[in-house]
């Protein structure tokens, strides 16, 4: 009556709770007939595991050993599976080695799962220790074992070790598969070793292995990131000759690479092709095109993209809003830029220092320094601590307007806030004092800031002195 017995154990453990393994185990030992059943301790260990009482389940296993009872293999299996998913991989390994010493049959699958967990956490050296344990138990690593470790090494930047393992793999007649090559190709692409990546891709094809969409996407992404868009397009065409279909990730990779390479028209064509193939552009697709169109100076298209995103129910993110604001500022449409900034804030997004500063700069260049200072106040209220670039924008606006007293006040405010003026600050003030102030004020500004004049400073000063000299000659 195993089902009823397990139900009873559930009831007991639920009442006794965590830390009850020793007392419950002792009670069962005293129960007549239980020692003849291998089921009861397996079930008890499984029940503690099910409740999440890992330490109690381990205690059950150790008590069976202590009393020379049959090892609860099923209970060990249940606990190990839970520990692999929930506990630290090294703690799970420690328990696994402990049950192996007690006669639990080893299997490569458990080692592979532990290695995968460690590699995902970036602990490749610990994963290597588990890989070495596979040999010690008399088992041979599978292709999955090698691939897991190779992928871990490649992602951590240790390509040399990844290729060494590929050689070991081949020595033991465990043949590299598509995943092996894809991991190594990805590592080579990330190190900008594109010729080596192409060579490895050729080797893969020569061995009769058919690259999958991940392999092609990896290669295309590598070529795009290194500015070799023409080769990326060749690989894209090659993909279709292999009978594979491009997915959304691959199209987004191509669109992104083309936009960054300045091939904006080609990027738009691929979006059209993508749509024809039944793939729907996502947030990444639209944002990439929107950002690209702004950088190309096609603000009208960017705004069309924005409308389309809204129509499709795709929320604009920081990248999209910042691109639009940048484009509007560049076109001198500063009121629209400020309106878009407000829209961004209403959407619950937080503009960065650069976005605020762009809009402030636009207003200051239009002569509306007051609006620039209003945005500074809002920026500070939003939790930002403006840097020297933001203050330089405002300083430039004041100096262009001839408000030199306010410029000096702003300089003192900067110093009081711990914002260190730079050469640009000095040159802005110098030019402002030359045009609207007194030359005698320049020495005080320079001494207070502790800056050394550069070429631009001397040029401004010489121009002003030359102008003053000509004025005296006329008089």
Protein Blocks (a to p, Z undefined) as FASTA:
>chain_A
ZZlmmmmmmmmmmmnogoilmmmmmmmmmpghklmpmklmmmmmmmmmmnopaklmmmmm
mmmmmnopacdfklmmmmmmmmmmmmcfklmmmmmmmmmmnopacdfklmmmmmmmmmmn
opamlmmmmmmmmmmnopacdfklmmmmmmmmmmnopamlmmmmmmmmmmnopacdfklm
mmmmmmmmmnopaklmmmmmmmmmmnopacdfklmmmmmmmmmmnopamlmmmmmmmmmm
nopacdfklmmmmmmmmmmnopamlmmmmmmmmmmnopacdfklmmmmmmmmmmnopakl
mmmmmmmmmmnopacdfklmmmmmmmmmmnopamlmmmmmmmmmmnopacdfklmmmmmm
mmmmnopamlmmmmmmmmmmnopacdfklmmmmmmmmmmnopamlmmmmmmmmmmnopac
dfklmmmmmmmmmmmmcfklmmmmmmmnopacdfklmmmmmmmmmmmmmmmmmZZ
